[in-house]
Amino acid sequence: MKVGLFGFGKTGKAVATVLLQSHEVDLCWVIRKTTNLQHRSVPEFLGVKDNTQGVIFSKDEYTPEELFEKHPVDAIIDFSSADAVLNYGEEATKRGICIVTAISAYPETTIEHLKKLSEKTRILWSPNITIGINFLMLAAKILKTIAPYTDIELIEEHFKDKKEVSGTAIKISHTLGLSYKDIKSVRAGGIIGRHELIFGFPYQTVRLIHEAIAREAFGNGALFAVKNIINQKNGFYCMEDILIPYFNLQITPTENSSPNP
């Protein structure tokens, strides 16, 4: 599968590293804002042994039409900015290119635009595309369904310079029907990202915690997402859509399990 990547900041570089190390995709090119590193080999720059010819281009070097004509791909992974898809989206969907975007927040008008584009291709949007955080949200929804009377607290921790409440925390609060105003935020040092849900039962406490140890976790999630939607029907997807089928896998009973009657 041929893949193109928008965004080459700290997270974009980590994502590119994961893609280069995968035998399931070929990272054909990376688009970044500036002309720095223009035409450099992606694997060479990142120090990854890879035989592909992935190249770095600046966003102004090609129009979207020129980019997709000269350097065709099957899928786009977007870790750039909220307005990037407004530039490349139409041309990508004309060609049936699958889009996986991990932009943390989109204006409502852009979300509607993505949904319109998804009539012609497969688009997945996830504000936090790590597999772990999306598993946490699914598990939390199940637990709240089982015990809707529990008290729920949400704590998010990030690096010192992050000002706003994380998009992931807002997504979690929305998923569980909580008020985002009640989210507890911690800013300290270089914390990449930690989210904790506390379920307060009358006689017990359940804590669900996800911690991003390295930014490569976003690359693993993006790779998982693109592999799971590339052959799906056209539509607008979230990570929950592609994770739920895995919950239906048959689980082998343990030795202490009672046989079904």
Secondary structure per residue as TSV (DSSP state, phi and psi in degrees):
chain	resnum	aa	ss	phi	psi
A	1	M	-	360.0	126.9
A	2	K	E	-89.1	129.7
A	3	V	E	-127.2	141.8
A	4	G	E	-116.1	145.8
A	5	L	E	-120.6	127.0
A	6	F	E	-99.2	125.2
A	7	G	-	106.2	125.4
A	8	F	-	-140.7	41.2
A	9	G	S	-82.7	-155.9
A	10	K	H	-59.1	-47.1
A	11	T	H	-70.9	-41.5
A	12	G	H	-58.9	-40.2
A	13	K	H	-64.5	-40.5
A	14	A	H	-65.4	-40.4
A	15	V	H	-63.9	-44.6
A	16	A	H	-59.4	-39.5
A	17	T	H	-60.5	-43.7
A	18	V	H	-64.6	-43.1
A	19	L	H	-63.6	-39.5
A	20	L	H	-66.7	-30.5
A	21	Q	H	-82.8	-10.1
A	22	S	-	-84.8	140.6
A	23	H	S	-90.1	0.9
A	24	E	S	-98.5	-14.7
A	25	V	-	-135.6	156.0
A	26	D	E	-114.7	117.9
A	27	L	E	-81.2	105.8
A	28	C	E	-83.0	-37.4
A	29	W	E	-159.9	162.0
A	30	V	E	-128.6	135.6
A	31	I	E	-108.0	125.6
A	32	R	E	-126.8	164.7
A	33	K	S	-67.5	-44.1
A	34	T	S	-96.4	171.5
A	35	T	S	-87.9	-2.5
A	36	N	T	-59.8	137.1
A	37	L	T	71.1	10.0
A	38	Q	T	-57.5	130.4
A	39	H	T	71.9	10.0
A	40	R	-	-73.6	150.6
A	41	S	B	-72.8	128.9
A	42	V	H	-63.1	-51.1
A	43	P	H	-62.0	-36.0
A	44	E	H	-65.5	-46.0
A	45	F	H	-62.3	-40.1
A	46	L	H	-85.6	-7.4
A	47	G	T	71.9	32.9
A	48	V	-	-107.6	129.4
A	49	K	-	-73.9	113.0
A	50	D	-	-156.6	138.5
A	51	N	-	-88.2	-3.1
A	52	T	S	-74.2	162.5
A	53	Q	-	-104.2	39.0
A	54	G	-	-58.1	129.6
A	55	V	E	-125.8	148.3
A	56	I	E	-92.8	127.3
A	57	F	E	-121.2	152.1
A	58	S	E	-83.8	156.1
A	59	K	T	-66.4	-20.3
A	60	D	T	-97.2	1.1
A	61	E	T	-72.1	-37.9
A	62	Y	S	-128.4	150.1
A	63	T	-	-73.9	158.9
A	64	P	H	-54.0	-39.4
A	65	E	H	-62.7	-44.0
A	66	E	H	-65.2	-41.8
A	67	L	H	-59.8	-49.4
A	68	F	H	-73.8	-24.9
A	69	E	H	-74.5	-45.5
A	70	K	H	-82.6	-28.7
A	71	H	S	-134.4	70.7
A	72	P	-	-65.3	145.2
A	73	V	-	-137.2	163.2
A	74	D	S	-91.4	-26.5
A	75	A	E	-148.6	151.4
A	76	I	E	-117.8	136.8
A	77	I	E	-116.2	126.7
A	78	D	E	-116.5	113.6
A	79	F	-	-124.5	33.1
A	80	S	S	-97.7	-97.6
A	81	S	-	-138.3	165.7
A	82	A	T	-67.4	-21.3
A	83	D	T	-97.5	-4.2
A	84	A	H	-61.5	-42.8
A	85	V	H	-65.3	-22.6
A	86	L	H	-68.3	-22.4
A	87	N	H	-87.2	-48.6
A	88	Y	H	-98.5	-14.1
A	89	G	H	-56.8	-48.8
A	90	E	H	-61.6	-46.4
A	91	E	H	-66.9	-36.4
A	92	A	H	-65.9	-44.4
A	93	T	H	-70.9	-29.0
A	94	K	H	-57.8	-32.2
A	95	R	T	-96.4	3.9
A	96	G	T	71.6	21.2
A	97	I	-	-72.9	128.7
A	98	C	E	-71.0	140.7
A	99	I	E	-123.8	125.9
A	100	V	E	-116.8	115.1
A	101	T	E	-117.9	134.2
A	102	A	-	-116.0	25.9
A	103	I	-	-64.0	132.5
A	104	S	S	-67.9	-30.9
A	105	A	-	-152.0	134.7
A	106	Y	-	-119.7	145.9
A	107	P	-	-62.8	154.8
A	108	E	H	-58.6	-34.7
A	109	T	H	-65.2	-35.4
A	110	T	H	-71.7	-37.0
A	111	I	H	-61.4	-43.2
A	112	E	H	-64.0	-36.4
A	113	H	H	-63.7	-43.3
A	114	L	H	-61.2	-42.0
A	115	K	H	-63.7	-37.4
A	116	K	H	-66.9	-42.6
A	117	L	H	-63.3	-31.9
A	118	S	T	-69.3	-6.9
A	119	E	T	-69.8	-19.4
A	120	K	T	-109.9	-8.9
A	121	T	S	-158.4	-173.3
A	122	R	E	-101.6	125.2
A	123	I	E	-127.5	129.3
A	124	L	E	-120.2	128.1
A	125	W	E	-120.1	128.9
A	126	S	-	-142.3	117.3
A	127	P	S	-59.8	-30.8
A	128	N	S	-133.4	110.7
A	129	I	-	-94.4	6.4
A	130	T	-	-65.7	143.0
A	131	I	H	-63.3	-39.8
A	132	G	H	-62.0	-45.3
A	133	I	H	-68.6	-33.1
A	134	N	H	-74.5	-33.0
A	135	F	H	-64.1	-41.5
A	136	L	H	-57.5	-44.2
A	137	M	H	-65.3	-39.7
A	138	L	H	-64.9	-45.0
A	139	A	H	-62.2	-38.8
A	140	A	H	-65.1	-40.5
A	141	K	H	-63.1	-40.9
A	142	I	H	-63.4	-45.2
A	143	L	H	-64.7	-39.8
A	144	K	H	-66.7	-34.4
A	145	T	H	-65.4	-39.9
A	146	I	H	-68.2	-41.7
A	147	A	-	-133.7	76.7
A	148	P	T	-67.5	-12.3
A	149	Y	T	-85.5	-4.3
A	150	T	S	-71.3	153.1
A	151	D	E	-83.1	137.3
A	152	I	E	-125.4	128.0
A	153	E	E	-119.9	140.9
A	154	L	E	-122.8	124.6
A	155	I	E	-121.6	129.6
A	156	E	E	-121.9	137.3
A	157	E	E	-125.7	133.1
A	158	H	E	-145.1	176.6
A	159	F	-	-62.2	157.0
A	160	K	T	-55.5	-36.5
A	161	D	T	-85.5	-3.5
A	162	K	-	-75.8	119.3
A	163	K	-	-88.1	-48.7
A	164	E	S	-82.8	161.0
A	165	V	-	-64.6	139.5
A	166	S	-	-64.1	143.0
A	167	G	H	-61.0	-32.2
A	168	T	H	-65.2	-43.2
A	169	A	H	-63.3	-40.4
A	170	I	H	-63.5	-40.4
A	171	K	H	-62.6	-44.0
A	172	I	H	-61.6	-45.2
A	173	S	H	-62.5	-40.9
A	174	H	H	-64.8	-42.4
A	175	T	H	-59.9	-36.6
A	176	L	T	-97.5	3.7
A	177	G	T	71.7	29.4
A	178	L	-	-96.5	163.4
A	179	S	-	-86.1	129.2
A	180	Y	G	-64.9	-20.3
A	181	K	G	-67.2	-18.8
A	182	D	G	-92.4	1.4
A	183	I	-	-68.2	132.2
A	184	K	E	-93.6	125.4
A	185	S	E	-113.0	138.7
A	186	V	E	-125.4	132.3
A	187	R	E	-124.7	117.1
A	188	A	-	-156.6	133.8
A	189	G	T	52.0	-134.5
A	190	G	T	-112.3	31.3
A	191	I	-	-56.6	124.1
A	192	I	-	-72.3	-46.0
A	193	G	-	171.7	125.8
A	194	R	E	-139.8	130.0
A	195	H	E	-126.2	131.6
A	196	E	E	-129.8	130.0
A	197	L	E	-109.4	127.2
A	198	I	E	-111.1	119.0
A	199	F	E	-101.7	112.9
A	200	G	E	-95.7	101.1
A	201	F	-	-84.7	164.8
A	202	P	S	-57.9	-37.6
A	203	Y	S	-126.3	13.7
A	204	Q	-	-162.1	164.3
A	205	T	E	-130.7	135.9
A	206	V	E	-116.9	129.9
A	207	R	E	-118.6	128.0
A	208	L	E	-111.7	122.2
A	209	I	E	-127.8	134.1
A	210	H	E	-126.8	131.6
A	211	E	E	-130.5	125.0
A	212	A	-	-82.5	113.2
A	213	I	-	-83.4	-34.1
A	214	A	S	-147.6	154.3
A	215	R	T	-67.6	-15.4
A	216	E	H	-60.0	-20.3
A	217	A	H	-59.2	-32.4
A	218	F	H	-70.4	-32.7
A	219	G	H	-66.8	-41.6
A	220	N	H	-60.2	-42.0
A	221	G	H	-66.8	-42.2
A	222	A	H	-64.4	-40.2
A	223	L	H	-64.1	-44.2
A	224	F	H	-59.7	-42.7
A	225	A	H	-64.6	-47.4
A	226	V	H	-68.5	-34.3
A	227	K	H	-67.3	-30.8
A	228	N	H	-91.0	-14.2
A	229	I	H	-111.2	-10.8
A	230	I	T	-57.7	-32.9
A	231	N	T	-105.7	11.5
A	232	Q	S	-81.1	170.7
A	233	K	-	-71.1	158.1
A	234	N	S	-56.3	141.1
A	235	G	E	163.2	173.9
A	236	F	E	-104.4	116.7
A	237	Y	E	-116.7	159.2
A	238	C	-	-125.4	172.1
A	239	M	H	-61.8	-32.7
A	240	E	H	-59.8	-37.1
A	241	D	H	-60.0	-36.9
A	242	I	H	-93.7	-12.4
A	243	L	H	-87.2	-35.0
A	244	I	H	-54.1	-42.6
A	245	P	H	-57.2	-29.0
A	246	Y	H	-70.3	-24.3
A	247	F	H	-71.7	-17.9
A	248	N	T	-91.2	2.1
A	249	L	S	-64.7	142.7
A	250	Q	-	-69.3	128.7
A	251	I	-	-100.1	127.9
A	252	T	-	-73.2	127.8
A	253	P	-	-62.9	146.3
A	254	T	-	-79.0	173.4
A	255	E	T	-59.9	-33.3
A	256	N	T	-87.5	-1.8
A	257	S	S	-74.4	142.2
A	258	S	-	-80.2	139.8
A	259	P	-	-66.9	152.0
A	260	N	-	-64.6	141.1
A	261	P	-	-67.5	360.0
